[in-house]
């Protein structure tokens, strides 16, 4: 079993945040997220599209970080957080099962088959 330690960030929009608010800060957020991806911290990330309490700005990110404190520090830098649009919770996640045969970067045009 793999036993890899990752961190799941659950992003929660603040009450009253609209799709227009999120859209206005989206470019800054994406630039920040792509920087984290390039640095090797982002495993996967994206908005939640359905489910209880889902609203503009809700999402999940899976991070690679050495410690919970590092994961929290990374999440706190999100422009959506800095602009007061959302908050976050960080959960430790020990990956035990699963398979990955192709690496695809959703945020860039590069890909690697391994």
N, C-alpha and C positions, 0 to 999 in steps of 0.2 A: 504494500500500500504506500502511496506517495507521501502523505504526511506533511505536505507543504503548508506553511503558515502564510496566509494572505489576509487582507483587511477589506471588509465590505463597508462602503459608505452609503448610507441611506440618506438621500437629500429630501428635505421636506420644505415646500414653499411656505412662506409666511402668509398669514391670513390677509386677504385683499390683493395679493399679487395676481396680475393679469397676464395673459399671453403677450400683450404688447410690452409689458414691463420686461418679461423674459427676452423677447425679441430684441429690445433696445440694448441689452447687455450681452447678447449671444456671441458677437464677434470676439469680445474680450474673453469670454468663457472658453470658446473654442481654441483660441490662441494659447491660453493657459493649459488647457487639457492636452493639446497636441505637444506642448513642451514637456509635460509629464510623461506622455507616451514616448517621446524621443529619448527621454532620460531613463526609460525602462520601468517606470512606476505603474503604468496603466496596463492592466490585463484586459479589461473590458469596461465600457461605460456607455450610458445612454439614458434617455428619459423613460419613465414609466408611462405606458399608454392606456392602461385600464386597471381597474381594481379599486378597492375601498380607499377613499381619500385622495385619489390621484387628481392632480391639478397641474397647471403650467408650472414648471420648475421642479417637479418631483422626478427623482431618478435614482439610479444605483450606479456605483463605481466599484470595481474590484481593483485594489491596489497591491503592489509589492512594496513593502517597507520593512525595515529591520525591527521596528518596535511599534507598539500602539501609539506612542507619543509622536513618532515620525509620521505615521498615517494621519493623526489628528492635525499635525502642523501642516501637512500637505493639503488636507481638505480645507483648512481655515483660509488658505490662500485663494480659494475659488472666487472669482469676481462676483458671482451671484451672491455669495456670502458677504463679501466686502461691501456690496451695494445694499445689503439688508433684504435681499429678495428671498433667501432661504436659509435654513439651518441644516445641521447634519448630525448624524449619529454614526459612530464607527464601531463595527463588530469584528472581532477576531474570527477568522474562518480557516479551519484546518482542512485542506483538500485531501481526501483519502482515495477517492475513486474518480474515474473519468478517463477520457482518451482525447488526444489532440494529434492530428496527423498533418494538418496544414495550418500555417500561420498566415493570417490575413490582417492587415492593418486597415481598420475602417476609416481612420483619419488621414491617411496618406495614400499615395498611389503605389507604394512599394509593397511587395509581398514575397514570401519565401515558402517554398515547398520543402518540407523536411521529412 
